[in-house]
């Protein structure tokens, strides 16, 4: 098992390490059409530290921040981008050997993901490692694009996002921006 030490600031719930991240996107002029200019949506993905796997930026969701703040922090750290969150996409469960601890012995993680409209992209990665980033327009990512185009991305309800399980007297937040 990986390091069993757990940072006090890390969020956990029901055996899951909670992480937050985003799907950074930008509009790019694709080509001219008879009716004017067509804009394409590009999605930004980064390589992980362990190899050439492309991922969306995400990382630990800390107890002193909202899920949105964590998503923006990770977008800056891992992809070197700033922007405006345009809404909540959804939550996905996965396993991570790197995030195993006594609170999540098998490395179960739940990622809360948001759409981030990129306003500024740095020429370097703030974490200073050998990660790379790439803009993509793949069919695999159509689900996110579909949600963006249809305006189906919205703010999660209190029942969607977890409360802070590290403090038993903290009530479930009434909306996402409440700090717990």
C-alpha positions in Angstrom: 0.0 0.0 0.0 1.1 3.6 -0.6 2.0 6.0 2.1 -0.6 5.6 4.9 -0.1 9.2 6.2 -3.1 11.3 5.5 -2.9 15.1 5.3 -5.4 16.7 7.7 -6.6 19.0 5.0 -7.7 16.3 2.6 -11.4 15.6 2.2 -12.6 12.0 2.5 -16.1 10.5 2.5 -17.3 6.9 2.9 -13.8 5.6 2.0 -13.3 7.8 -1.0 -10.6 10.4 -1.4 -12.3 13.4 -2.8 -10.7 15.3 -5.7 -11.8 18.2 -7.8 -10.9 19.1 -11.3 -11.9 20.6 -14.6 -12.3 20.2 -18.3 -10.5 23.3 -19.6 -11.9 24.5 -23.0 -11.5 27.4 -25.4 -13.3 28.5 -28.5 -11.1 28.5 -31.6 -11.8 29.9 -35.0 -11.9 26.8 -37.1 -12.7 27.9 -40.7 -14.7 30.3 -42.7 -18.1 29.3 -43.9 -20.6 30.9 -46.2 -22.4 32.4 -43.2 -19.3 33.6 -41.5 -16.8 32.1 -39.1 -17.2 28.7 -37.4 -15.9 28.3 -33.9 -14.7 24.9 -32.7 -14.3 23.9 -29.0 -10.9 22.7 -28.0 -10.3 20.8 -24.7 -7.1 20.9 -22.8 -5.5 17.7 -21.4 -2.3 17.1 -19.5 0.1 14.2 -19.2 0.3 12.7 -15.7 3.6 12.6 -13.8 3.8 8.8 -14.2 3.8 8.7 -18.0 2.3 9.7 -21.2 -1.4 9.2 -20.2 -3.6 12.3 -21.0 -5.9 13.4 -18.3 -7.9 16.4 -17.3 -6.3 18.5 -14.5 -7.6 17.4 -11.1 -6.2 16.9 -7.6 -6.9 16.7 -3.9 -9.9 18.7 -2.7 -8.9 20.4 0.6 -11.1 21.1 3.6 -10.5 24.8 3.5 -11.8 25.3 0.0 -14.9 24.8 -2.2 -14.9 22.2 -5.0 -14.7 25.1 -7.5 -11.7 26.6 -5.8 -9.9 23.3 -5.8 -10.7 22.8 -9.5 -9.3 26.3 -10.4 -6.2 25.7 -8.2 -5.5 22.4 -9.9 -6.1 23.8 -13.4 -3.4 26.4 -12.6 -1.0 24.0 -11.0 -1.3 21.2 -13.5 -2.1 23.0 -16.8 -1.0 26.6 -16.3 -4.5 28.0 -17.1 -6.8 30.5 -15.6 -10.4 31.0 -16.5 -14.1 31.1 -15.6 -15.9 28.1 -14.3 -19.0 27.5 -16.5 -20.7 24.8 -14.5 -20.6 21.4 -12.9 -20.2 18.4 -15.3 -20.5 15.5 -12.9 -18.6 13.1 -10.5 -16.6 10.0 -11.5 -15.2 7.3 -9.3 -11.7 5.8 -10.0 -8.9 4.0 -8.2 -5.5 5.5 -7.5 -2.6 3.7 -6.0 -1.0 7.0 -5.2 -3.9 8.2 -3.0 -4.2 5.1 -0.8 -4.4 5.8 2.9 -6.0 4.4 6.0 -9.1 6.4 5.1 -9.1 4.9 1.6 -7.1 1.7 1.8 -7.8 0.6 -1.7 -7.3 4.1 -3.2 -10.9 4.8 -4.1 -11.4 8.3 -5.4 -14.3 10.5 -6.4 -13.6 13.4 -8.8 -16.0 16.3 -9.0 -15.4 17.9 -12.5 -16.3 21.4 -13.8 -16.1 23.1 -17.2 -13.5 25.9 -17.3 -13.5 28.4 -20.0 -9.8 29.3 -20.4 -9.0 33.0 -20.4 -5.3 32.8 -19.9 -2.7 30.1 -20.6 0.8 30.3 -19.3 3.8 29.3 -21.4 5.1 27.1 -18.6 3.6 24.7 -16.0 3.7 26.1 -12.5 4.5 22.6 -11.0 7.7 22.8 -12.9 7.8 19.1 -13.8 8.0 17.4 -17.2 4.3 17.3 -17.8 2.9 18.3 -21.2 -0.4 19.7 -22.2 -2.3 19.3 -25.5 -5.5 20.9 -26.9 -7.8 18.2 -28.3 -11.0 18.0 -30.4 -11.7 14.3 -30.2 -15.0 12.5 -30.6 -14.3 10.8 -27.2 -14.9 14.2 -25.6 -18.2 14.9 -27.3 -20.2 14.4 -24.1 -18.6 17.4 -22.5 -19.1 19.4 -25.7 -22.7 18.3 -26.0 -23.4 19.5 -22.4 -21.7 22.8 -23.1 -23.7 23.5 -26.3 -27.0 22.5 -24.8 -26.5 24.5 -21.6 -26.9 21.3 -19.5 -24.0 22.0 -17.2 -25.3 23.4 -13.9 -24.3 23.8 -10.3 -24.6 20.7 -8.3 -27.2 20.5 -5.5 -26.3 20.0 -1.9 -27.2 16.3 -2.3 -24.7 15.9 -5.1 -21.6 17.2 -3.3 -20.5 15.6 0.0 -20.3 17.2 3.4 -17.0 17.3 5.2 -16.7 13.9 6.8 -13.8 14.9 9.0 -16.0 17.0 11.3 -19.2 15.3 12.6 -20.9 18.5 13.7 -20.7 20.1 10.2 -24.1 20.1 8.5 -24.5 19.3 4.8 -23.9 22.6 2.9 -27.0 24.3 1.6 -25.2 25.0 -1.7 -21.8 24.4 -3.3 -20.1 27.6 -2.3 -20.4 26.9 1.4 -17.1 26.1 3.0 -17.2 23.1 5.3 
